Amino acid sequence: MKPFPFFFFFFFFFFLSILPFSSSSCSPHSCQLQDPCSSADDCAAGLNCGNCPASGMAGPSCIRAQAVEPTSINGVRGLMLDMYDFDGDVWLCHSFQGQCYNFTAFEPAINTLKEVESFLSANPTEIVTIIIEDYVHAPMGLSKLFTSADLVKYWYPVSEMPTNGKDWPSVTDMVAKNRRLLVFTSDASKEASEGIAYQWKYLLENEPGDPGIVPGTCPNRKESQALNSRYASLFLQNYFPTIPVENEACKENSVGLAQMVDACYKAAGNQMPNFLAVNFYMRSDGRGVFDIQDRINGLALCGCSIISSCQAGAPMGVCKNTGASNRTPAVNGNIYSGYIQLSGSILKSYSGFRAIKLFIMLQLLQLLL
């Protein structure tokens, strides 16, 4: 099966905190991975200055903050948005019981969608995915919203989306046809009424929140078919607790995340995730989520342990500067090695409360060939 691009989804709900209270012994822009630092300016390219007391770090050090293949605007390739009827319009809101209130409302959804349109217009080879937690009941409310944002011209038609586990077209084909916006909704009725794809018809998904972070397990979300069913060819993996705690996220986004990717790979019948959702994506104890991205893309693209080992035109498993990848899981210190190994794209700090769940989508290069 031709794999769809692998993407990362990163949730975060508050401004990222980088704590500049440690002294650095290296010159500006020269501190290496896990060297002590006092600010991001101390760290070499692709690194940021972060702290992780939850993992026993004594103070801030340089952590990975850039993927091997970073993309423009820091790799952001999609949004998970909670949309509600509010104040006579469609708003981004993180609320309860399907009702948006003044104290849970964030902003009109059109503002964010216009930014998406600006990005797609300025980057004609890029693809964006939007997943909507849908509480909009106004007739044709979402259709009118996307039309107002001038996004329909990029729309991937639901009538041509592959079902029953069939292959998606290559990124090259999608770009050539200008079908560069994929939109999914949690409301099944919208597929027939507004032509918006019902999320769990096209994606498999594991449990979000606390049920999805139990070590060694990877149950499917109740709305999703079984992960190993091959019902859909896209796989969204969640790995974040029900209640986000920024200071704990750095620990979650390290060894535990790598181990869970391996567990979900097995639960999905040896299928790698196309999307990975975490909290506070920039936080880790060193290598973090961007390294996992590099590992997954390397394994999926060329059978190598990291994407930097891939060689254009080489057979699967023939890797630059390395032998065949070792696929036997093992944990060595803070680095998880095996099917998924840990190795980092500076992403701007965004504030979205809990209404905007920001994720990064970094495409598999094989589909660009």
Order of alpha helices (4+ residues) and beta strands (2+ residues): beta-beta-beta-beta-beta-beta-alpha-beta-alpha-alpha-beta-alpha-beta-alpha-beta-beta-alpha-alpha-beta-alpha-beta-beta-beta
